[in-house]
Amino acid sequence: MRRQLVIVGAGPRGTGILERLAANVPAPYAGPGLDIHLVDPHPPGGGRIWRQAQSPLLWMNSHAEDVTMFTDETVAMAGPVREGPTLHEWAGLHGRTFADRQLQGRYLRWVYERALAELPPEITVRHHPRRALRIGGPREGRQQVWLEGRPRPLLADLVILAVGHLDSDLDPEQARLSAYSREFGLVHLPPDFTADSDLSALRAGEPVLVRGFGLAFVDLMVLLTEGRGGRYESGRYLPSGREPVLYVGSRRGVPYHSKIGYDWTGDRPPLPRFLGPAEVDELRARPGGFDFRRDVWPLVEKELGFAHYHRLLTAHPGRTTMAWADFEEKYAAAGDPAEMQALVAGAVPDPADRLDLAALDRPLDGVRYASHDDFQRALGDYIEADLDRRHDPSHSPDLAVFLGLLSVYGQLVRLGGIGPWWHGFFSYLASGPPGPRLRQMLALSRAGVLRFVGAGMAVTAEDGVFRATSPTVPGFRVEARALVEARLPEPAVGRARDSLLRELHADGAAETPDGLLRVDPGDGRILDRAGRPHPRRFALGPYTDARAPGAFTRPRTGGPAFRQNDATARAVLSFLTASHVKEPAR
């Protein structure tokens, strides 16, 4: 009997699993015939987020040379390396280009077709352009995957969920705001993938409150300015007259840090150093579990500090008073924060050269401005300074911290159960917008199309309007008849609008206190509430507690998503070639 594998989600993650299946299939293939069913209403390769049918104005937030779907020797995995071109090599682009998402969609489609071509003829792949509704079946028997519009389910020996970012039901606050907007004829756009949002109700010249200052906001900014006919000329924005006025704020009150605009030179910091496999194994083995802030964060801080000071003392020794070897020995031995601070203060005279993660995370904490105009000028200066710093190699410890962040994330993926705060912190420091997008923010601010609200932005619904305030500018408030939540929906299993995850939850799949699906960090098997891995169901992606920083990553950085894909693919092939499959009762 031919074996059946269902992969729900045909975007980058599903495509990556397919690539790893092709790489790990033994040659010549002597196993049973295998039918792979890809279930996704969107085209294979790009899936929903990277589909080719979206605005060409929307860019990737990575240089084309920093995007690959292929493994290399830095990926710690059991399977074979199958190298392939980065986006810039495949497309013939300059490596520093920020490609548009349509081009990335074509690249992903090519990767998908290459993976198909590398499968042996005994393995077939069929795409079902439908939504998966639910999964049934006994733990030890064939699974049933029900599809929208089909009276019979797909029968599957194994199921892999690789569904990516999903829509979710509104949380209580969003539900209240949405109800208020309906009552008073306002506009409320809840969290969504911006390219899918209907922005037509945001009217020209009118104020729009925007909560969220990350990548979703950048997309919104582009679609409401260039997307409505505005253009940039010699660093100035020339409005079309169709733009609303965007009042943007967030918890931090500042945009994500710019992408770094220079190349690495010299020796890389030897990572991991203080948070590696041994530390992860020890944390996982603790009978009482671990607390992220108490047990994990101190290791993260020490690892990022190690990367920062390694670069500073080895590449910029004139700004330090201690040889690296002496500093490293004392740094490793430092047992408490006060001892560490004393060491750094003695070795690094200029406070600007010291790593202060708390100040980086909340740059406006305790900062107050006398007027809204004062804050506009100050935040413009802040963005200018960030752009200058992120494009100046004399600040190359910033790039070392970026490498440290990638290393840390790779270890935390193995740990699992770390909560959502870390992912937001990582994205803010390491996954910000291209520098040109921040320059566009400055031009829009000068043109009066974009206004900054501040940190801790609070939104209230009263007197028939939405109001926004921030402690950054005491006494300031702005009213609007439109509110946009510029962020993706929280990946909470219990609130997923997709019935597939809700049904899994009802069927006993475990979730974290933050609502993420619990999986075995080793191979992605879904865990039940007793902690048992399901023998036939796997899950990978942002809605799991083993979420990786991305389905594709920079070459030669050991991408954890690649390691996960490989482990899952090998577990699948091992199961399918070794197990006896029982038919479900009819």
C-alpha positions in Angstrom: 0.0 0.0 0.0 1.3 3.5 -0.9 2.0 5.7 2.1 0.2 9.0 2.4 1.7 12.3 3.9 -0.4 15.5 4.2 1.4 18.8 4.6 -1.0 21.6 5.5 0.7 24.8 4.3 2.6 25.2 1.0 4.5 28.4 1.8 8.2 28.7 2.7 7.9 26.2 5.6 6.0 23.6 3.6 8.4 24.1 0.7 11.4 23.8 3.1 10.1 20.5 4.4 9.6 19.2 0.9 13.2 20.2 0.1 14.5 18.3 3.2 12.4 15.3 2.2 14.0 15.3 -1.2 17.5 15.7 0.3 17.0 12.9 2.9 15.4 10.2 0.6 18.0 7.5 0.2 19.2 6.9 -3.3 18.3 4.6 -4.9 14.9 4.8 -3.2 13.7 1.3 -2.1 10.9 2.3 0.3 7.2 2.1 -0.3 5.6 4.4 -2.7 4.7 7.8 -1.1 2.0 10.3 -2.1 2.5 13.8 -0.6 -0.6 16.0 -0.5 0.1 19.8 -0.1 -3.0 21.6 1.2 -3.1 25.4 0.8 -5.6 27.7 -0.9 -2.5 29.8 -2.1 0.1 28.7 -4.7 2.9 26.4 -3.5 6.2 28.1 -2.8 5.2 31.6 -1.7 2.0 30.6 0.1 -0.1 33.5 1.4 2.5 35.9 2.7 4.9 35.6 -0.2 2.4 35.1 -3.0 3.2 36.9 -6.2 -0.2 38.5 -6.4 0.5 41.5 -4.1 1.7 45.1 -4.6 5.2 45.5 -6.1 5.7 48.4 -3.7 6.1 45.9 -0.8 9.7 44.9 -0.2 11.4 42.2 1.8 13.1 43.5 4.9 16.3 41.7 4.2 19.1 42.2 1.6 18.8 39.7 -1.3 22.1 38.2 -0.4 20.8 37.4 3.1 17.9 35.3 1.9 18.3 31.6 1.2 16.2 28.5 1.2 19.1 26.1 1.2 21.3 24.5 3.9 25.0 24.8 4.3 27.6 23.3 6.6 26.7 25.7 9.4 23.3 24.0 9.9 23.5 21.5 12.8 21.5 18.7 11.3 21.7 15.0 10.6 20.6 15.2 7.0 22.8 16.0 4.0 23.6 19.5 2.9 22.0 20.5 -0.4 23.4 23.9 -1.4 21.6 26.3 -3.6 21.5 29.9 -4.7 20.6 32.8 -2.5 17.9 35.1 -3.8 20.4 37.6 -5.2 22.3 34.8 -7.0 19.2 33.3 -8.4 17.7 36.6 -9.6 21.0 38.2 -10.7 20.6 41.1 -8.3 23.1 43.2 -6.5 23.5 41.6 -3.0 22.4 44.8 -1.2 19.1 45.0 -3.1 15.9 44.9 -1.0 13.9 42.8 -3.4 10.1 43.1 -3.7 7.9 40.3 -2.4 6.7 39.4 -5.8 10.3 38.4 -6.7 10.7 36.5 -3.5 7.5 34.6 -4.4 9.0 33.6 -7.8 12.2 32.4 -6.0 10.1 30.3 -3.6 8.2 28.8 -6.5 11.5 27.9 -8.2 12.7 26.2 -4.9 9.4 24.3 -4.8 9.8 23.1 -8.4 13.4 22.1 -7.8 12.4 20.1 -4.8 9.8 18.3 -6.8 12.3 17.5 -9.5 14.7 16.0 -7.0 12.2 13.5 -5.6 12.4 10.0 -6.9 9.5 8.9 -9.3 8.1 6.7 -6.5 7.1 9.8 -4.6 4.4 12.0 -6.0 3.2 15.5 -4.9 -0.3 16.9 -5.4 -1.4 20.4 -4.5 -5.0 20.8 -3.1 -6.0 24.5 -3.4 -8.3 24.3 -0.4 -8.4 25.0 3.3 -7.9 22.2 5.8 -10.8 22.2 8.3 -9.9 19.5 10.8 -7.9 16.4 11.6 -9.3 13.2 13.0 -8.2 9.7 13.5 -6.8 7.5 16.3 -3.3 8.0 17.7 -2.1 4.7 16.3 -4.0 4.7 13.0 -4.4 6.6 9.8 -5.4 10.3 10.2 -8.3 11.9 8.4 -7.7 15.5 7.0 -11.0 17.1 6.1 -10.8 19.8 3.4 -13.2 22.6 2.6 -15.7 21.6 -0.2 -14.8 17.9 -0.2 -17.2 15.3 1.2 -14.4 12.8 2.0 -11.2 13.4 3.9 -7.7 12.8 2.8 -6.3 9.7 4.6 -2.8 10.2 5.9 -0.3 8.1 7.7 1.3 11.4 8.9 0.3 15.0 9.0 2.6 18.1 9.1 1.1 21.5 9.9 3.1 24.2 8.3 0.4 26.9 8.1 2.4 30.0 8.9 0.6 33.2 10.1 -3.1 32.8 10.6 -6.1 35.0 11.2 -7.5 35.0 14.7 -10.6 36.0 16.5 -10.5 39.4 18.3 -9.3 39.5 21.9 -11.6 41.3 24.4 -10.0 44.8 23.8 -10.2 44.5 20.0 -13.8 43.2 20.2 -14.8 46.2 22.3 -13.1 48.6 19.9 -14.7 46.9 16.9 -18.2 47.1 18.5 -17.7 50.7 19.3 -16.7 51.5 15.7 -19.8 49.9 14.4 -22.0 51.8 16.9 -20.6 55.2 15.9 -19.8 54.6 12.3 -16.0 54.6 12.8 -13.3 52.6 11.1 -11.4 50.0 13.1 -8.9 47.7 11.3 -7.8 44.9 13.8 -4.5 43.0 13.5 -4.0 41.6 10.1 -1.5 40.9 7.3 -1.4 44.4 5.9 -1.4 43.3 2.3 -4.8 41.7 2.9 -6.4 44.7 4.6 -9.0 46.8 2.9 -7.6 50.3 3.4 -10.2 52.1 1.2 -12.1 53.4 4.2 -9.1 55.5 5.4 -9.9 58.8 3.7 -7.6 61.5 2.3 -6.5 64.2 4.7 -8.2 62.7 7.8 -6.2 61.6 10.9 -5.7 57.8 11.4 -4.5 56.4 14.6 -2.0 53.6 14.1 -0.9 51.4 17.0 2.3 49.4 16.1 5.6 50.7 14.7 7.1 47.5 13.3 7.1 45.9 9.8 3.3 45.9 9.5 3.3 49.6 10.0 6.0 50.0 7.2 3.7 48.2 4.8 0.8 50.3 5.8 2.8 53.5 5.4 3.9 52.4 1.9 0.4 51.4 0.7 -1.2 54.7 2.0 1.5 57.0 0.4 3.3 55.6 -2.7 0.3 53.2 -3.1 -1.9 56.3 -3.4 0.2 58.1 -5.9 2.7 60.0 -3.8 6.4 59.9 -4.7 9.9 60.7 -3.3 12.1 63.2 -5.0 15.6 64.3 -3.7 14.8 63.1 -0.2 11.4 64.9 -0.1 8.0 63.4 -0.2 5.6 64.9 -2.8 2.0 64.0 -1.7 -0.7 63.1 -4.1 -3.4 64.6 -1.9 -5.0 61.2 -1.4 -3.1 60.3 1.8 -4.5 60.3 5.3 -2.5 61.7 8.2 -1.0 58.8 10.2 -0.5 59.2 13.9 1.7 56.3 14.9 2.7 55.0 18.4 3.5 51.8 20.2 4.8 50.4 23.4 8.3 51.5 22.6 7.2 54.6 20.6 10.0 54.2 18.1 10.4 52.2 14.9 12.3 48.9 14.7 16.1 49.4 14.3 17.3 49.8 10.7 18.9 46.9 8.9 22.7 47.1 9.2 24.2 48.4 6.0 27.8 47.2 6.1 29.6 43.8 5.7 31.4 41.8 8.4 35.2 41.8 8.4 37.6 39.9 10.6 37.0 37.1 13.0 33.4 36.4 14.2 32.7 36.0 17.9 33.0 32.3 18.8 29.4 31.5 19.4 27.7 29.9 21.3 29.7 30.6 24.4 27.4 31.0 27.4 24.1 29.7 25.9 24.8 26.6 23.9 23.6 23.0 23.7 24.9 22.1 27.2 23.0 25.0 28.8 19.9 24.1 26.9 20.1 20.5 27.9 20.5 21.4 31.5 17.5 23.8 31.4 15.3 21.2 29.7 16.3 18.5 32.3 15.2 20.6 35.3 12.5 18.7 37.1 10.6 21.8 38.0 11.0 23.4 34.6 12.5 26.9 34.1 11.4 30.5 34.1 12.5 32.6 31.1 13.3 35.8 33.0 15.0 34.1 36.0 16.8 31.2 34.3 17.2 32.0 30.6 17.5 35.8 30.2 20.7 36.1 32.3 22.3 33.6 29.9 21.0 35.6 26.9 22.4 38.8 28.3 25.8 37.3 28.9 25.9 35.8 25.4 25.0 39.0 23.7 27.4 40.9 25.8 30.1 38.4 24.9 29.5 39.0 21.2 29.5 42.8 21.7 32.7 43.0 23.7 34.5 40.4 21.6 34.1 42.7 18.6 34.8 45.9 20.5 38.0 44.7 22.1 39.4 42.9 19.1 38.3 45.2 16.2 38.4 48.6 18.1 41.0 48.2 20.8 41.7 51.9 20.9 38.4 52.4 22.6 39.2 50.0 25.4 41.7 49.7 28.3 42.1 45.9 28.5 43.3 43.1 26.2 40.6 40.8 25.0 42.2 37.7 26.7 42.2 39.4 30.1 38.7 40.7 29.6 37.3 37.3 28.4 38.7 35.6 31.5 37.2 38.1 33.9 33.9 38.2 31.9 33.5 34.5 32.1 34.1 34.5 35.9 31.8 37.4 36.7 29.0 35.9 38.8 26.6 38.8 39.4 25.5 42.0 37.6 27.4 44.3 39.8 30.7 42.5 39.1 29.9 42.6 35.4 29.2 46.3 35.4 32.4 47.1 37.3 34.4 45.0 34.7 32.8 46.7 31.8 33.1 50.2 33.3 36.9 49.7 33.8 37.5 48.2 30.4 35.3 50.4 28.2 35.6 54.1 29.2 32.9 55.6 26.9 29.4 54.6 28.0 28.3 54.8 24.4 30.5 51.8 23.7 28.8 49.6 26.4 25.9 47.3 25.7 22.8 48.3 27.5 20.0 46.0 26.5 17.4 47.6 28.7 18.0 51.1 27.2 17.9 49.6 23.7 14.6 47.9 24.4 12.9 51.0 25.8 14.6 54.1 24.6 11.8 56.5 25.6 11.3 55.1 29.2 11.1 58.1 31.5 11.6 60.6 28.7 9.2 63.5 28.5 8.7 66.4 26.0 7.0 69.7 26.5 5.2 69.7 23.2 4.2 67.4 20.4 6.4 69.4 18.0 9.4 69.0 20.2 8.8 65.2 20.2 8.5 65.2 16.4 11.9 66.8 16.0 13.5 64.6 18.7 12.2 61.3 17.2 13.4 62.5 13.8 16.8 63.0 15.2 16.6 59.5 16.9 15.8 57.9 13.5 18.6 59.8 11.8 21.1 58.7 14.5 20.0 55.1 14.1 20.5 55.2 10.4 23.9 56.7 10.7 25.0 54.2 13.3 23.6 51.1 11.5 25.5 52.1 8.4 28.8 53.0 10.1 31.3 50.1 10.6 32.9 51.9 13.5 29.9 50.6 15.4 30.5 47.0 14.2 29.7 45.6 17.7 26.1 46.1 16.7 26.6 43.6 13.9 28.2 41.2 16.4 25.1 41.5 18.7 23.0 40.7 15.6 25.0 37.5 15.1 24.6 36.8 18.8 20.9 37.2 18.5 20.8 34.6 15.7 22.9 32.2 17.8 20.6 32.7 20.8 17.5 32.2 18.8 18.9 28.9 17.4 19.3 27.7 21.0 16.0 28.9 22.3 14.2 27.0 19.5 15.6 23.9 21.0 14.5 25.0 24.4 10.8 25.8 23.6 8.3 27.4 25.9 10.0 30.8 26.1 7.0 33.0 25.6 6.3 35.8 23.0 8.3 38.6 24.5 11.6 37.3 23.2 10.4 37.1 19.6 9.3 40.8 19.8 12.6 41.8 21.3 14.5 39.9 18.6 12.5 41.4 15.8 12.9 45.0 17.1 16.7 44.7 17.2 17.5 42.2 14.4 14.6 42.2 12.0 13.8 45.8 11.3 13.1 47.6 8.1 15.5 48.5 5.3 17.3 51.8 5.8 15.5 53.5 2.9 12.2 52.9 4.6 13.3 54.8 7.6 14.4 57.6 5.4 11.0 57.6 3.9 9.5 57.9 7.4 11.6 61.0 7.9 10.4 62.5 4.6 6.8 61.7 5.4 7.2 63.4 8.8 8.6 66.5 7.2 5.7 66.5 4.8 3.1 66.3 7.6 1.8 63.0 6.4 3.3 61.1 9.4 3.1 62.2 13.0 4.7 60.4 16.0 2.6 59.8 19.2 5.1 58.3 21.6 5.7 55.3 23.9 3.0 53.5 25.8 0.4 54.7 23.4 -3.0 54.3 24.9 -6.2 54.3 22.8 -9.7 55.0 24.3 -13.0 55.0 22.6 -15.3 57.8 23.9 -17.5 60.7 22.7 -17.9 59.0 19.3 -14.2 59.0 18.4 -11.0 57.2 19.1 -8.4 59.1 21.2 -4.7 58.4 21.6 -2.3 59.6 24.3 1.2 58.9 25.4 3.2 59.7 28.6 6.0 60.8 26.2 4.1 64.1 25.6 2.1 64.8 28.8 -1.2 66.5 28.0 -1.1 65.7 24.2 -4.0 63.8 22.7 -5.2 63.2 19.1 -8.7 62.3 18.0 -9.6 60.3 14.9 -12.5 58.4 13.4 -10.1 55.6 12.2 -7.9 53.2 14.2 -5.5 50.7 12.6 -3.8 47.9 14.6 -0.6 47.6 12.6 0.6 44.1 13.6 -0.1 40.5 12.8 -2.7 38.7 14.9 -1.3 37.0 17.9 -0.7 33.3 17.1 -3.0 31.9 19.9 -4.3 28.5 19.2 -7.5 29.0 21.2 -8.4 32.2 19.2 -7.3 31.0 15.7 -10.1 31.8 13.2 -8.9 28.7 11.3 -11.0 25.7 12.5 -8.0 23.4 12.0 -6.1 24.7 15.1 -9.3 25.2 17.2 -10.2 21.5 16.5 -6.7 20.4 17.5 -7.1 22.3 20.8 -10.4 20.7 21.4 -9.0 17.3 20.7 -6.4 17.6 23.5 -3.4 19.3 22.0 -1.5 21.2 24.6 -0.9 24.9 24.6 1.4 27.3 26.5 0.0 30.0 28.8 0.5 32.4 25.9 -1.7 30.2 23.6 1.1 28.6 21.5 0.8 25.0 20.4 3.2 22.9 22.4 5.5 20.6 20.3 8.5 18.4 20.9 11.4 20.7 20.1 13.3 17.8 18.7 11.2 16.9 15.7 8.0 19.0 16.0 5.5 16.3 17.1 2.4 17.9 18.7 2.2 17.3 22.4 -1.0 16.5 24.3 -1.8 17.9 27.7 0.0 15.0 29.4 3.2 15.9 27.5 3.0 12.9 25.2 4.1 13.5 21.5 1.5 12.5 18.9 3.0 9.7 16.8 1.4 11.0 13.6 1.0 14.7 13.9 3.7 17.4 13.5 3.6 21.2 13.6 6.2 23.8 12.7 5.8 27.6 12.6 5.0 30.8 14.4 2.0 29.4 16.2 4.1 26.7 18.0 6.3 27.1 21.1 9.4 26.2 19.0 9.0 29.1 16.6 12.1 30.0 14.6 13.0 33.6 13.5 12.0 32.8 9.9 11.4 30.0 7.3 14.5 31.3 5.4 17.5 33.1 6.8 21.0 34.4 6.1 23.4 32.0 4.6 26.0 30.5 6.9 24.2 31.3 10.2 23.0 27.8 11.0 19.3 28.7 10.4 17.2 26.9 13.1 14.2 26.6 10.7 16.4 24.5 8.4 17.4 22.3 11.4 13.7 21.8 12.3 12.7 21.0 8.8 15.5 18.4 8.5 14.6 16.8 11.8 10.9 16.6 10.9 11.6 15.2 7.4 13.9 12.5 8.8 11.3 11.5 11.4 8.7 11.3 8.7 10.8 9.2 6.4 11.8 6.9 9.3 8.2 6.4 10.3 6.9 5.8 6.8 9.5 3.3 5.9 9.5 1.3 9.2 5.9 1.4 10.6 2.9 -0.8 9.9 0.0 1.4 8.9 -3.5 0.5 10.2 -6.6 1.6 8.3 -9.1 3.5 10.3 -12.4 1.7 11.2 -15.0 2.2 8.6 
